[in-house]
Amino acid sequence: MLSRVADSVFWMARYIERAENVARFIDVNHNLTLDLGEGLGDQWAPLVYTTGDHEEFFKLYDQATRENVLRFLAFDKKNPNSIFSCVCSARENARTAREIISSDMWEELNRFYLLVRDAVNSGASGDYEFFAEVKRASHLLIGTTDCTMSHGEAWNFARMGRLLERADKTTRIVDVKYFILLPQAAADVGTSLDVVQWSALLRSASALEMYRRNHGRIQPQKVIDFLLLDRNFPRSVRYCVGGAEDSLHAVTGTPEGTFGNRAEQQLGRLRSELDFTSIDDVISSGLHEFVDVVQDRLNRTGEAIYQSFFEIDAGGNRGQIQTQEQRQ
């Protein structure tokens, strides 16, 4: 398999997941600010800090008003991580890997693109139904990919990109509460308002029903445990990291528990740390600090995957992805 094609499929899936998660960020912020009351109900600046795009935002906008933040995160062509930019980038990557993906995938991605383009042209920045449609379009494309694409190397690269992106964004969804609610967090812990806020976070990760089925009553410590360390929920960080590592080993053929390249080493180390981390460890080290460490490890893993599989050699060429058996 050509490295160029693997790179395109990896980033196609990653950009689609990023677009969906930007919609989730807006959703969680909207839900939380509705519950905070007049005094703290219009906090949009923390959202651009949580997504990591604050420097770019303040180059383009003077104030972090609701309208500016929504425009920047959803439709701004100058923001490479806006929903519009991500869908455009995903479509371009899919075009360059057209011989690998299915026709159904290509058609669904084009429908997704037209949905976002029409929203940009109509100026539907305040319509929260649009963000729900973005999430539905992403889910439909993921389902189409799983049902119509052979589960070989290309599919595993797509799965890897999607799960690594999802793991990173789940940590940031958890971090939304830290950034928005830090000033009054100590006063609100354990109150009915605190329960509503954690419920909003779970809803934004499509996790509320599954959490209640597993844990019942909303408790902050259990919510954090569920979103970060649960082994079965498909949006938890632990589940995503484990799935990405499984796909990486499926590509290389390296036995589980070992590593044959830096990407496998980085991802295996992160998975082990999550396997042997308890929620008490997370709380004692500080939630925000723990999330920062995980995000840094995920970034290192992404860099290692690029260097191991996609990097252009000194001659300006890309080779082929080889399994362990082919290398031998």
Secondary structure, 3 states (H helix, E strand, C coil): CEHHHHHHHHHHHHHHHHHHHHHHHHHHHHHHHHHCCCCCCCCCHHHHHHCCCHHHHHHHCCCCCHHHHHHHHHHCCCCCCCHHHHHHHHHHHHHHCCCCCCHHHHHHHHHHHHHHHHHHHHCCCCCHHHHHHHHHHHHHHHHHHHHHCCCCHHHHHHHHHHHHHHHHHHHHHHHHHHHHHHHHHHHHCCCHHHHHHHHHHHHHCCCHHHHHHHHCCCCHHHHHHHHHHCCCCCCCHHHHHHHHHHHHHHHHCCCCCCCCCHHHHHHHHHHHHHHCCCHHHHHHHCHHHHHHHHHHHHHHHHHHHHHHHHCCCCCCCCCECCCHHHHC
